[in-house]
Each structure stands twice: as structure tokens, then as C-alpha cells.
Amino acid sequence: MKMTIGGITVSNRKEDFLATFRAHRKVTNDLIALIDEKKLDFAPTDTSMPVGKLANHILEATYTFARLANNQSPAKLFDDDDNTELKSKASTYTQETEKLIASMSEEDFDKTIDVSDMLGEKLPAEKVLETGMHHEIHHKGQLFVYVRAMGHDDLPYYVSL
């Protein structure tokens, strides 16, 4: 969100990022809502990740990037063998990811985060969040293909406007 204060345009990176996250995550969650819980093992090819695993990966990875940007260790909200409905997991991960981002100050976006183990370098927290968002967008595109292959043809727009 950009504001003009005394003739100077300033940006609130947290609000800008949250708006982008919400616009993409709404669509990701809409796609996840189309997945039949009885078909979580569906994969469009023999070498593709099953749809349930792909959806979990998207949710967990973006949450992980948000934790890293907050200088926290990676963690999952659900165990691998947890059988909570996928839509409920999506809701929980979305809320918790939003909380992490919302808790960041403007200065936090500039803090250097050591993500060498994962990305091979140290990055500003803002870049860690952006990398996580791009990762989610990439996999969201795959999720579109999966749900279409599962027979759904009334799909949401790529991003919520």
C-alpha cells in the first residue's frame, strides 16, 4: 500500500506483501477446496507428486519461508501422518502464515536472514518472503493442472482481484 505523506510517496512493505500473499493464497485455497479427500493420491503422471502431497508442500513451504523471514527455525503445524482435512490445514496454515508476516516491523524486512542451508546465501527477510511467494505461485500453477486433470473446468482466476 502506498501513501503520500507531505508530498512524498511511501510504501508499507508488510501491507503490500500481505495483500499479494492473500491474493494468491485465496486462489490456492480455492483450488485445494476442489480436491476430493478420497483422491489425495491422484497424480497426472507416474513421476508427479500426488495432489495431496503437493497441496501440503505449498502450505508448509510458504509457512516455512515466513518463519525464516521472522528469524525462526522451520516447523510444521501438522505431523506427516496427521489426517486433518486438507481444507482445514489450508485454513490453519494461511492464518498462521499471515500472523507471522503481520508480526514483522518495517525494519524486520531489512534484516539479513541466513538461509544458506536452504538457498545457499544470506538474504534480507523481504527477499526470503518474496522467494517463498514465488515458490507458492510456481506450485499453484501445477495445482491448476492437477485439478483440471481431476475433471474440474470451472477454475478460479490465477489471482484474486
Chimera marker file (.cmm) of the C-alpha trace (Angstrom):
<marker_set name="trace">
<marker id="1" x="0.000" y="0.000" z="0.000" r="1" g="1" b="0" radius="0.5"/>
<marker id="2" x="1.462" y="3.341" z="-0.990" r="1" g="1" b="0" radius="0.5"/>
<marker id="3" x="0.644" y="6.529" z="0.844" r="1" g="1" b="0" radius="0.5"/>
<marker id="4" x="1.560" y="10.124" z="0.195" r="1" g="1" b="0" radius="0.5"/>
<marker id="5" x="2.815" y="11.992" z="3.245" r="1" g="1" b="0" radius="0.5"/>
<marker id="6" x="3.861" y="15.608" z="2.771" r="1" g="1" b="0" radius="0.5"/>
<marker id="7" x="4.205" y="15.087" z="-0.984" r="1" g="1" b="0" radius="0.5"/>
<marker id="8" x="6.425" y="12.001" z="-0.529" r="1" g="1" b="0" radius="0.5"/>
<marker id="9" x="5.153" y="8.566" z="-1.534" r="1" g="1" b="0" radius="0.5"/>
<marker id="10" x="5.996" y="5.862" z="0.989" r="1" g="1" b="0" radius="0.5"/>
<marker id="11" x="5.263" y="2.165" z="0.909" r="1" g="1" b="0" radius="0.5"/>
<marker id="12" x="4.384" y="-0.204" z="3.712" r="1" g="1" b="0" radius="0.5"/>
<marker id="13" x="6.121" y="-3.392" z="2.638" r="1" g="1" b="0" radius="0.5"/>
<marker id="14" x="4.272" y="-5.526" z="5.164" r="1" g="1" b="0" radius="0.5"/>
<marker id="15" x="0.840" y="-4.454" z="3.890" r="1" g="1" b="0" radius="0.5"/>
<marker id="16" x="2.000" y="-4.749" z="0.272" r="1" g="1" b="0" radius="0.5"/>
<marker id="17" x="3.281" y="-8.258" z="0.869" r="1" g="1" b="0" radius="0.5"/>
<marker id="18" x="0.204" y="-9.332" z="2.835" r="1" g="1" b="0" radius="0.5"/>
<marker id="19" x="-2.043" y="-8.094" z="0.002" r="1" g="1" b="0" radius="0.5"/>
<marker id="20" x="-0.050" y="-10.114" z="-2.530" r="1" g="1" b="0" radius="0.5"/>
<marker id="21" x="0.007" y="-13.167" z="-0.277" r="1" g="1" b="0" radius="0.5"/>
<marker id="22" x="-3.755" y="-13.005" z="0.270" r="1" g="1" b="0" radius="0.5"/>
<marker id="23" x="-4.497" y="-12.515" z="-3.436" r="1" g="1" b="0" radius="0.5"/>
<marker id="24" x="-2.542" y="-15.649" z="-4.337" r="1" g="1" b="0" radius="0.5"/>
<marker id="25" x="-3.355" y="-17.759" z="-1.272" r="1" g="1" b="0" radius="0.5"/>
<marker id="26" x="-7.109" y="-17.285" z="-1.747" r="1" g="1" b="0" radius="0.5"/>
<marker id="27" x="-6.802" y="-18.931" z="-5.155" r="1" g="1" b="0" radius="0.5"/>
<marker id="28" x="-4.515" y="-21.662" z="-3.787" r="1" g="1" b="0" radius="0.5"/>
<marker id="29" x="-7.106" y="-22.389" z="-1.099" r="1" g="1" b="0" radius="0.5"/>
<marker id="30" x="-9.928" y="-22.327" z="-3.683" r="1" g="1" b="0" radius="0.5"/>
<marker id="31" x="-8.035" y="-24.933" z="-5.718" r="1" g="1" b="0" radius="0.5"/>
<marker id="32" x="-7.398" y="-27.048" z="-2.615" r="1" g="1" b="0" radius="0.5"/>
<marker id="33" x="-11.138" y="-26.914" z="-1.851" r="1" g="1" b="0" radius="0.5"/>
<marker id="34" x="-11.758" y="-28.648" z="-5.199" r="1" g="1" b="0" radius="0.5"/>
<marker id="35" x="-9.646" y="-31.673" z="-4.238" r="1" g="1" b="0" radius="0.5"/>
<marker id="36" x="-11.719" y="-34.670" z="-3.207" r="1" g="1" b="0" radius="0.5"/>
<marker id="37" x="-10.283" y="-36.049" z="0.058" r="1" g="1" b="0" radius="0.5"/>
<marker id="38" x="-10.678" y="-39.554" z="-1.407" r="1" g="1" b="0" radius="0.5"/>
<marker id="39" x="-8.369" y="-38.646" z="-4.300" r="1" g="1" b="0" radius="0.5"/>
<marker id="40" x="-5.346" y="-37.209" z="-2.473" r="1" g="1" b="0" radius="0.5"/>
<marker id="41" x="-3.133" y="-39.796" z="-4.217" r="1" g="1" b="0" radius="0.5"/>
<marker id="42" x="-4.067" y="-38.510" z="-7.688" r="1" g="1" b="0" radius="0.5"/>
<marker id="43" x="-1.094" y="-37.564" z="-9.868" r="1" g="1" b="0" radius="0.5"/>
<marker id="44" x="-1.326" y="-36.564" z="-13.545" r="1" g="1" b="0" radius="0.5"/>
<marker id="45" x="1.765" y="-38.657" z="-14.430" r="1" g="1" b="0" radius="0.5"/>
<marker id="46" x="3.669" y="-41.517" z="-12.833" r="1" g="1" b="0" radius="0.5"/>
<marker id="47" x="6.502" y="-39.154" z="-11.885" r="1" g="1" b="0" radius="0.5"/>
<marker id="48" x="4.286" y="-36.368" z="-10.480" r="1" g="1" b="0" radius="0.5"/>
<marker id="49" x="3.862" y="-35.640" z="-6.794" r="1" g="1" b="0" radius="0.5"/>
<marker id="50" x="0.401" y="-36.733" z="-5.577" r="1" g="1" b="0" radius="0.5"/>
<marker id="51" x="-2.060" y="-33.828" z="-5.299" r="1" g="1" b="0" radius="0.5"/>
<marker id="52" x="-2.424" y="-34.113" z="-1.527" r="1" g="1" b="0" radius="0.5"/>
<marker id="53" x="1.341" y="-34.006" z="-1.061" r="1" g="1" b="0" radius="0.5"/>
<marker id="54" x="1.637" y="-31.060" z="-3.473" r="1" g="1" b="0" radius="0.5"/>
<marker id="55" x="-1.013" y="-29.079" z="-1.592" r="1" g="1" b="0" radius="0.5"/>
<marker id="56" x="0.668" y="-29.803" z="1.748" r="1" g="1" b="0" radius="0.5"/>
<marker id="57" x="4.039" y="-28.821" z="0.279" r="1" g="1" b="0" radius="0.5"/>
<marker id="58" x="2.696" y="-25.451" z="-0.869" r="1" g="1" b="0" radius="0.5"/>
<marker id="59" x="1.180" y="-24.685" z="2.531" r="1" g="1" b="0" radius="0.5"/>
<marker id="60" x="4.158" y="-25.878" z="4.570" r="1" g="1" b="0" radius="0.5"/>
<marker id="61" x="6.802" y="-24.236" z="2.377" r="1" g="1" b="0" radius="0.5"/>
<marker id="62" x="5.267" y="-20.750" z="2.441" r="1" g="1" b="0" radius="0.5"/>
<marker id="63" x="4.843" y="-21.046" z="6.206" r="1" g="1" b="0" radius="0.5"/>
<marker id="64" x="8.500" y="-22.087" z="6.449" r="1" g="1" b="0" radius="0.5"/>
<marker id="65" x="9.641" y="-19.081" z="4.415" r="1" g="1" b="0" radius="0.5"/>
<marker id="66" x="7.596" y="-16.805" z="6.708" r="1" g="1" b="0" radius="0.5"/>
<marker id="67" x="9.165" y="-18.408" z="9.792" r="1" g="1" b="0" radius="0.5"/>
<marker id="68" x="12.630" y="-17.958" z="8.319" r="1" g="1" b="0" radius="0.5"/>
<marker id="69" x="11.896" y="-14.305" z="7.497" r="1" g="1" b="0" radius="0.5"/>
<marker id="70" x="10.963" y="-13.926" z="11.173" r="1" g="1" b="0" radius="0.5"/>
<marker id="71" x="14.340" y="-15.453" z="12.109" r="1" g="1" b="0" radius="0.5"/>
<marker id="72" x="12.628" y="-18.615" z="13.400" r="1" g="1" b="0" radius="0.5"/>
<marker id="73" x="13.506" y="-22.229" z="12.701" r="1" g="1" b="0" radius="0.5"/>
<marker id="74" x="11.391" y="-24.165" z="10.205" r="1" g="1" b="0" radius="0.5"/>
<marker id="75" x="8.492" y="-26.074" z="11.758" r="1" g="1" b="0" radius="0.5"/>
<marker id="76" x="5.330" y="-27.807" z="10.631" r="1" g="1" b="0" radius="0.5"/>
<marker id="77" x="1.890" y="-27.195" z="12.075" r="1" g="1" b="0" radius="0.5"/>
<marker id="78" x="0.785" y="-30.788" z="11.390" r="1" g="1" b="0" radius="0.5"/>
<marker id="79" x="2.658" y="-34.107" z="11.549" r="1" g="1" b="0" radius="0.5"/>
<marker id="80" x="3.156" y="-36.024" z="8.316" r="1" g="1" b="0" radius="0.5"/>
<marker id="81" x="0.688" y="-38.699" z="9.447" r="1" g="1" b="0" radius="0.5"/>
<marker id="82" x="-1.939" y="-36.187" z="10.581" r="1" g="1" b="0" radius="0.5"/>
<marker id="83" x="-5.241" y="-36.830" z="8.799" r="1" g="1" b="0" radius="0.5"/>
<marker id="84" x="-6.799" y="-33.395" z="9.268" r="1" g="1" b="0" radius="0.5"/>
<marker id="85" x="-8.869" y="-32.467" z="6.220" r="1" g="1" b="0" radius="0.5"/>
<marker id="86" x="-6.776" y="-30.641" z="3.622" r="1" g="1" b="0" radius="0.5"/>
<marker id="87" x="-9.119" y="-27.601" z="3.539" r="1" g="1" b="0" radius="0.5"/>
<marker id="88" x="-8.731" y="-27.235" z="7.309" r="1" g="1" b="0" radius="0.5"/>
<marker id="89" x="-4.951" y="-27.457" z="7.006" r="1" g="1" b="0" radius="0.5"/>
<marker id="90" x="-5.053" y="-24.775" z="4.308" r="1" g="1" b="0" radius="0.5"/>
<marker id="91" x="-7.067" y="-22.505" z="6.581" r="1" g="1" b="0" radius="0.5"/>
<marker id="92" x="-4.747" y="-23.064" z="9.552" r="1" g="1" b="0" radius="0.5"/>
<marker id="93" x="-1.551" y="-22.578" z="7.548" r="1" g="1" b="0" radius="0.5"/>
<marker id="94" x="-2.976" y="-19.450" z="5.914" r="1" g="1" b="0" radius="0.5"/>
<marker id="95" x="-3.890" y="-17.890" z="9.257" r="1" g="1" b="0" radius="0.5"/>
<marker id="96" x="-0.560" y="-18.766" z="10.861" r="1" g="1" b="0" radius="0.5"/>
<marker id="97" x="1.450" y="-17.536" z="7.866" r="1" g="1" b="0" radius="0.5"/>
<marker id="98" x="-0.464" y="-14.254" z="7.906" r="1" g="1" b="0" radius="0.5"/>
<marker id="99" x="0.232" y="-13.868" z="11.639" r="1" g="1" b="0" radius="0.5"/>
<marker id="100" x="3.962" y="-14.321" z="11.061" r="1" g="1" b="0" radius="0.5"/>
<marker id="101" x="4.045" y="-11.726" z="8.300" r="1" g="1" b="0" radius="0.5"/>
<marker id="102" x="1.807" y="-9.302" z="10.203" r="1" g="1" b="0" radius="0.5"/>
<marker id="103" x="4.124" y="-9.515" z="13.215" r="1" g="1" b="0" radius="0.5"/>
<marker id="104" x="7.036" y="-8.109" z="11.204" r="1" g="1" b="0" radius="0.5"/>
<marker id="105" x="8.020" y="-4.476" z="11.523" r="1" g="1" b="0" radius="0.5"/>
<marker id="106" x="9.158" y="-2.390" z="8.564" r="1" g="1" b="0" radius="0.5"/>
<marker id="107" x="12.723" y="-2.760" z="9.862" r="1" g="1" b="0" radius="0.5"/>
<marker id="108" x="12.352" y="-6.566" z="10.024" r="1" g="1" b="0" radius="0.5"/>
<marker id="109" x="12.041" y="-6.629" z="6.231" r="1" g="1" b="0" radius="0.5"/>
<marker id="110" x="15.657" y="-5.396" z="6.003" r="1" g="1" b="0" radius="0.5"/>
<marker id="111" x="17.168" y="-7.872" z="8.492" r="1" g="1" b="0" radius="0.5"/>
<marker id="112" x="19.627" y="-10.316" z="6.975" r="1" g="1" b="0" radius="0.5"/>
<marker id="113" x="18.489" y="-13.913" z="7.339" r="1" g="1" b="0" radius="0.5"/>
<marker id="114" x="20.918" y="-16.805" z="6.943" r="1" g="1" b="0" radius="0.5"/>
<marker id="115" x="19.185" y="-19.203" z="4.585" r="1" g="1" b="0" radius="0.5"/>
<marker id="116" x="22.464" y="-20.711" z="3.381" r="1" g="1" b="0" radius="0.5"/>
<marker id="117" x="21.317" y="-24.263" z="4.157" r="1" g="1" b="0" radius="0.5"/>
<marker id="118" x="18.217" y="-23.832" z="2.028" r="1" g="1" b="0" radius="0.5"/>
<marker id="119" x="19.040" y="-21.192" z="-0.599" r="1" g="1" b="0" radius="0.5"/>
<marker id="120" x="22.822" y="-21.006" z="-0.455" r="1" g="1" b="0" radius="0.5"/>
<marker id="121" x="23.111" y="-17.439" z="0.827" r="1" g="1" b="0" radius="0.5"/>
<marker id="122" x="22.085" y="-14.790" z="3.325" r="1" g="1" b="0" radius="0.5"/>
<marker id="123" x="19.180" y="-12.600" z="2.215" r="1" g="1" b="0" radius="0.5"/>
<marker id="124" x="17.107" y="-9.723" z="3.540" r="1" g="1" b="0" radius="0.5"/>
<marker id="125" x="13.889" y="-11.010" z="5.121" r="1" g="1" b="0" radius="0.5"/>
<marker id="126" x="11.924" y="-9.279" z="2.342" r="1" g="1" b="0" radius="0.5"/>
<marker id="127" x="13.712" y="-11.431" z="-0.263" r="1" g="1" b="0" radius="0.5"/>
<marker id="128" x="13.076" y="-14.565" z="1.796" r="1" g="1" b="0" radius="0.5"/>
<marker id="129" x="9.347" y="-13.772" z="1.763" r="1" g="1" b="0" radius="0.5"/>
<marker id="130" x="9.416" y="-12.975" z="-1.968" r="1" g="1" b="0" radius="0.5"/>
<marker id="131" x="11.198" y="-16.262" z="-2.688" r="1" g="1" b="0" radius="0.5"/>
<marker id="132" x="8.531" y="-18.112" z="-0.716" r="1" g="1" b="0" radius="0.5"/>
<marker id="133" x="5.779" y="-16.315" z="-2.610" r="1" g="1" b="0" radius="0.5"/>
<marker id="134" x="7.350" y="-17.147" z="-5.983" r="1" g="1" b="0" radius="0.5"/>
<marker id="135" x="7.697" y="-20.768" z="-4.871" r="1" g="1" b="0" radius="0.5"/>
<marker id="136" x="3.992" y="-20.872" z="-3.981" r="1" g="1" b="0" radius="0.5"/>
<marker id="137" x="2.999" y="-19.263" z="-7.289" r="1" g="1" b="0" radius="0.5"/>
<marker id="138" x="5.034" y="-21.864" z="-9.191" r="1" g="1" b="0" radius="0.5"/>
<marker id="139" x="3.332" y="-24.760" z="-7.409" r="1" g="1" b="0" radius="0.5"/>
<marker id="140" x="-0.084" y="-23.089" z="-7.618" r="1" g="1" b="0" radius="0.5"/>
<marker id="141" x="0.311" y="-23.298" z="-11.404" r="1" g="1" b="0" radius="0.5"/>
<marker id="142" x="0.885" y="-27.029" z="-11.054" r="1" g="1" b="0" radius="0.5"/>
<marker id="143" x="-2.170" y="-27.298" z="-8.836" r="1" g="1" b="0" radius="0.5"/>
<marker id="144" x="-4.268" y="-25.734" z="-11.621" r="1" g="1" b="0" radius="0.5"/>
<marker id="145" x="-3.135" y="-28.531" z="-13.943" r="1" g="1" b="0" radius="0.5"/>
<marker id="146" x="-3.874" y="-31.196" z="-11.343" r="1" g="1" b="0" radius="0.5"/>
<marker id="147" x="-7.420" y="-30.078" z="-10.552" r="1" g="1" b="0" radius="0.5"/>
<marker id="148" x="-8.219" y="-29.667" z="-14.233" r="1" g="1" b="0" radius="0.5"/>
<marker id="149" x="-6.950" y="-33.214" z="-14.851" r="1" g="1" b="0" radius="0.5"/>
<marker id="150" x="-9.205" y="-34.318" z="-11.987" r="1" g="1" b="0" radius="0.5"/>
<marker id="151" x="-12.174" y="-33.100" z="-14.042" r="1" g="1" b="0" radius="0.5"/>
<marker id="152" x="-12.714" y="-29.562" z="-12.782" r="1" g="1" b="0" radius="0.5"/>
<marker id="153" x="-13.176" y="-26.977" z="-15.520" r="1" g="1" b="0" radius="0.5"/>
<marker id="154" x="-14.703" y="-24.070" z="-13.619" r="1" g="1" b="0" radius="0.5"/>
<marker id="155" x="-11.474" y="-22.837" z="-12.069" r="1" g="1" b="0" radius="0.5"/>
<marker id="156" x="-10.712" y="-19.539" z="-10.333" r="1" g="1" b="0" radius="0.5"/>
<marker id="157" x="-8.711" y="-16.796" z="-11.949" r="1" g="1" b="0" radius="0.5"/>
<marker id="158" x="-4.937" y="-17.037" z="-11.343" r="1" g="1" b="0" radius="0.5"/>
<marker id="159" x="-5.051" y="-14.359" z="-8.646" r="1" g="1" b="0" radius="0.5"/>
<marker id="160" x="-7.897" y="-12.958" z="-6.560" r="1" g="1" b="0" radius="0.5"/>
<marker id="161" x="-8.615" y="-9.381" z="-7.555" r="1" g="1" b="0" radius="0.5"/>
<link id1="1" id2="2" r="1" g="1" b="0" radius="0.2"/>
<link id1="2" id2="3" r="1" g="1" b="0" radius="0.2"/>
<link id1="3" id2="4" r="1" g="1" b="0" radius="0.2"/>
<link id1="4" id2="5" r="1" g="1" b="0" radius="0.2"/>
<link id1="5" id2="6" r="1" g="1" b="0" radius="0.2"/>
<link id1="6" id2="7" r="1" g="1" b="0" radius="0.2"/>
<link id1="7" id2="8" r="1" g="1" b="0" radius="0.2"/>
<link id1="8" id2="9" r="1" g="1" b="0" radius="0.2"/>
<link id1="9" id2="10" r="1" g="1" b="0" radius="0.2"/>
<link id1="10" id2="11" r="1" g="1" b="0" radius="0.2"/>
<link id1="11" id2="12" r="1" g="1" b="0" radius="0.2"/>
<link id1="12" id2="13" r="1" g="1" b="0" radius="0.2"/>
<link id1="13" id2="14" r="1" g="1" b="0" radius="0.2"/>
<link id1="14" id2="15" r="1" g="1" b="0" radius="0.2"/>
<link id1="15" id2="16" r="1" g="1" b="0" radius="0.2"/>
<link id1="16" id2="17" r="1" g="1" b="0" radius="0.2"/>
<link id1="17" id2="18" r="1" g="1" b="0" radius="0.2"/>
<link id1="18" id2="19" r="1" g="1" b="0" radius="0.2"/>
<link id1="19" id2="20" r="1" g="1" b="0" radius="0.2"/>
<link id1="20" id2="21" r="1" g="1" b="0" radius="0.2"/>
<link id1="21" id2="22" r="1" g="1" b="0" radius="0.2"/>
<link id1="22" id2="23" r="1" g="1" b="0" radius="0.2"/>
<link id1="23" id2="24" r="1" g="1" b="0" radius="0.2"/>
<link id1="24" id2="25" r="1" g="1" b="0" radius="0.2"/>
<link id1="25" id2="26" r="1" g="1" b="0" radius="0.2"/>
<link id1="26" id2="27" r="1" g="1" b="0" radius="0.2"/>
<link id1="27" id2="28" r="1" g="1" b="0" radius="0.2"/>
<link id1="28" id2="29" r="1" g="1" b="0" radius="0.2"/>
<link id1="29" id2="30" r="1" g="1" b="0" radius="0.2"/>
<link id1="30" id2="31" r="1" g="1" b="0" radius="0.2"/>
<link id1="31" id2="32" r="1" g="1" b="0" radius="0.2"/>
<link id1="32" id2="33" r="1" g="1" b="0" radius="0.2"/>
<link id1="33" id2="34" r="1" g="1" b="0" radius="0.2"/>
<link id1="34" id2="35" r="1" g="1" b="0" radius="0.2"/>
<link id1="35" id2="36" r="1" g="1" b="0" radius="0.2"/>
<link id1="36" id2="37" r="1" g="1" b="0" radius="0.2"/>
<link id1="37" id2="38" r="1" g="1" b="0" radius="0.2"/>
<link id1="38" id2="39" r="1" g="1" b="0" radius="0.2"/>
<link id1="39" id2="40" r="1" g="1" b="0" radius="0.2"/>
<link id1="40" id2="41" r="1" g="1" b="0" radius="0.2"/>
<link id1="41" id2="42" r="1" g="1" b="0" radius="0.2"/>
<link id1="42" id2="43" r="1" g="1" b="0" radius="0.2"/>
<link id1="43" id2="44" r="1" g="1" b="0" radius="0.2"/>
<link id1="44" id2="45" r="1" g="1" b="0" radius="0.2"/>
<link id1="45" id2="46" r="1" g="1" b="0" radius="0.2"/>
<link id1="46" id2="47" r="1" g="1" b="0" radius="0.2"/>
<link id1="47" id2="48" r="1" g="1" b="0" radius="0.2"/>
<link id1="48" id2="49" r="1" g="1" b="0" radius="0.2"/>
<link id1="49" id2="50" r="1" g="1" b="0" radius="0.2"/>
<link id1="50" id2="51" r="1" g="1" b="0" radius="0.2"/>
<link id1="51" id2="52" r="1" g="1" b="0" radius="0.2"/>
<link id1="52" id2="53" r="1" g="1" b="0" radius="0.2"/>
<link id1="53" id2="54" r="1" g="1" b="0" radius="0.2"/>
<link id1="54" id2="55" r="1" g="1" b="0" radius="0.2"/>
<link id1="55" id2="56" r="1" g="1" b="0" radius="0.2"/>
<link id1="56" id2="57" r="1" g="1" b="0" radius="0.2"/>
<link id1="57" id2="58" r="1" g="1" b="0" radius="0.2"/>
<link id1="58" id2="59" r="1" g="1" b="0" radius="0.2"/>
<link id1="59" id2="60" r="1" g="1" b="0" radius="0.2"/>
<link id1="60" id2="61" r="1" g="1" b="0" radius="0.2"/>
<link id1="61" id2="62" r="1" g="1" b="0" radius="0.2"/>
<link id1="62" id2="63" r="1" g="1" b="0" radius="0.2"/>
<link id1="63" id2="64" r="1" g="1" b="0" radius="0.2"/>
<link id1="64" id2="65" r="1" g="1" b="0" radius="0.2"/>
<link id1="65" id2="66" r="1" g="1" b="0" radius="0.2"/>
<link id1="66" id2="67" r="1" g="1" b="0" radius="0.2"/>
<link id1="67" id2="68" r="1" g="1" b="0" radius="0.2"/>
<link id1="68" id2="69" r="1" g="1" b="0" radius="0.2"/>
<link id1="69" id2="70" r="1" g="1" b="0" radius="0.2"/>
<link id1="70" id2="71" r="1" g="1" b="0" radius="0.2"/>
<link id1="71" id2="72" r="1" g="1" b="0" radius="0.2"/>
<link id1="72" id2="73" r="1" g="1" b="0" radius="0.2"/>
<link id1="73" id2="74" r="1" g="1" b="0" radius="0.2"/>
<link id1="74" id2="75" r="1" g="1" b="0" radius="0.2"/>
<link id1="75" id2="76" r="1" g="1" b="0" radius="0.2"/>
<link id1="76" id2="77" r="1" g="1" b="0" radius="0.2"/>
<link id1="77" id2="78" r="1" g="1" b="0" radius="0.2"/>
<link id1="78" id2="79" r="1" g="1" b="0" radius="0.2"/>
<link id1="79" id2="80" r="1" g="1" b="0" radius="0.2"/>
<link id1="80" id2="81" r="1" g="1" b="0" radius="0.2"/>
<link id1="81" id2="82" r="1" g="1" b="0" radius="0.2"/>
<link id1="82" id2="83" r="1" g="1" b="0" radius="0.2"/>
<link id1="83" id2="84" r="1" g="1" b="0" radius="0.2"/>
<link id1="84" id2="85" r="1" g="1" b="0" radius="0.2"/>
<link id1="85" id2="86" r="1" g="1" b="0" radius="0.2"/>
<link id1="86" id2="87" r="1" g="1" b="0" radius="0.2"/>
<link id1="87" id2="88" r="1" g="1" b="0" radius="0.2"/>
<link id1="88" id2="89" r="1" g="1" b="0" radius="0.2"/>
<link id1="89" id2="90" r="1" g="1" b="0" radius="0.2"/>
<link id1="90" id2="91" r="1" g="1" b="0" radius="0.2"/>
<link id1="91" id2="92" r="1" g="1" b="0" radius="0.2"/>
<link id1="92" id2="93" r="1" g="1" b="0" radius="0.2"/>
<link id1="93" id2="94" r="1" g="1" b="0" radius="0.2"/>
<link id1="94" id2="95" r="1" g="1" b="0" radius="0.2"/>
<link id1="95" id2="96" r="1" g="1" b="0" radius="0.2"/>
<link id1="96" id2="97" r="1" g="1" b="0" radius="0.2"/>
<link id1="97" id2="98" r="1" g="1" b="0" radius="0.2"/>
<link id1="98" id2="99" r="1" g="1" b="0" radius="0.2"/>
<link id1="99" id2="100" r="1" g="1" b="0" radius="0.2"/>
<link id1="100" id2="101" r="1" g="1" b="0" radius="0.2"/>
<link id1="101" id2="102" r="1" g="1" b="0" radius="0.2"/>
<link id1="102" id2="103" r="1" g="1" b="0" radius="0.2"/>
<link id1="103" id2="104" r="1" g="1" b="0" radius="0.2"/>
<link id1="104" id2="105" r="1" g="1" b="0" radius="0.2"/>
<link id1="105" id2="106" r="1" g="1" b="0" radius="0.2"/>
<link id1="106" id2="107" r="1" g="1" b="0" radius="0.2"/>
<link id1="107" id2="108" r="1" g="1" b="0" radius="0.2"/>
<link id1="108" id2="109" r="1" g="1" b="0" radius="0.2"/>
<link id1="109" id2="110" r="1" g="1" b="0" radius="0.2"/>
<link id1="110" id2="111" r="1" g="1" b="0" radius="0.2"/>
<link id1="111" id2="112" r="1" g="1" b="0" radius="0.2"/>
<link id1="112" id2="113" r="1" g="1" b="0" radius="0.2"/>
<link id1="113" id2="114" r="1" g="1" b="0" radius="0.2"/>
<link id1="114" id2="115" r="1" g="1" b="0" radius="0.2"/>
<link id1="115" id2="116" r="1" g="1" b="0" radius="0.2"/>
<link id1="116" id2="117" r="1" g="1" b="0" radius="0.2"/>
<link id1="117" id2="118" r="1" g="1" b="0" radius="0.2"/>
<link id1="118" id2="119" r="1" g="1" b="0" radius="0.2"/>
<link id1="119" id2="120" r="1" g="1" b="0" radius="0.2"/>
<link id1="120" id2="121" r="1" g="1" b="0" radius="0.2"/>
<link id1="121" id2="122" r="1" g="1" b="0" radius="0.2"/>
<link id1="122" id2="123" r="1" g="1" b="0" radius="0.2"/>
<link id1="123" id2="124" r="1" g="1" b="0" radius="0.2"/>
<link id1="124" id2="125" r="1" g="1" b="0" radius="0.2"/>
<link id1="125" id2="126" r="1" g="1" b="0" radius="0.2"/>
<link id1="126" id2="127" r="1" g="1" b="0" radius="0.2"/>
<link id1="127" id2="128" r="1" g="1" b="0" radius="0.2"/>
<link id1="128" id2="129" r="1" g="1" b="0" radius="0.2"/>
<link id1="129" id2="130" r="1" g="1" b="0" radius="0.2"/>
<link id1="130" id2="131" r="1" g="1" b="0" radius="0.2"/>
<link id1="131" id2="132" r="1" g="1" b="0" radius="0.2"/>
<link id1="132" id2="133" r="1" g="1" b="0" radius="0.2"/>
<link id1="133" id2="134" r="1" g="1" b="0" radius="0.2"/>
<link id1="134" id2="135" r="1" g="1" b="0" radius="0.2"/>
<link id1="135" id2="136" r="1" g="1" b="0" radius="0.2"/>
<link id1="136" id2="137" r="1" g="1" b="0" radius="0.2"/>
<link id1="137" id2="138" r="1" g="1" b="0" radius="0.2"/>
<link id1="138" id2="139" r="1" g="1" b="0" radius="0.2"/>
<link id1="139" id2="140" r="1" g="1" b="0" radius="0.2"/>
<link id1="140" id2="141" r="1" g="1" b="0" radius="0.2"/>
<link id1="141" id2="142" r="1" g="1" b="0" radius="0.2"/>
<link id1="142" id2="143" r="1" g="1" b="0" radius="0.2"/>
<link id1="143" id2="144" r="1" g="1" b="0" radius="0.2"/>
<link id1="144" id2="145" r="1" g="1" b="0" radius="0.2"/>
<link id1="145" id2="146" r="1" g="1" b="0" radius="0.2"/>
<link id1="146" id2="147" r="1" g="1" b="0" radius="0.2"/>
<link id1="147" id2="148" r="1" g="1" b="0" radius="0.2"/>
<link id1="148" id2="149" r="1" g="1" b="0" radius="0.2"/>
<link id1="149" id2="150" r="1" g="1" b="0" radius="0.2"/>
<link id1="150" id2="151" r="1" g="1" b="0" radius="0.2"/>
<link id1="151" id2="152" r="1" g="1" b="0" radius="0.2"/>
<link id1="152" id2="153" r="1" g="1" b="0" radius="0.2"/>
<link id1="153" id2="154" r="1" g="1" b="0" radius="0.2"/>
<link id1="154" id2="155" r="1" g="1" b="0" radius="0.2"/>
<link id1="155" id2="156" r="1" g="1" b="0" radius="0.2"/>
<link id1="156" id2="157" r="1" g="1" b="0" radius="0.2"/>
<link id1="157" id2="158" r="1" g="1" b="0" radius="0.2"/>
<link id1="158" id2="159" r="1" g="1" b="0" radius="0.2"/>
<link id1="159" id2="160" r="1" g="1" b="0" radius="0.2"/>
<link id1="160" id2="161" r="1" g="1" b="0" radius="0.2"/>
</marker_set>
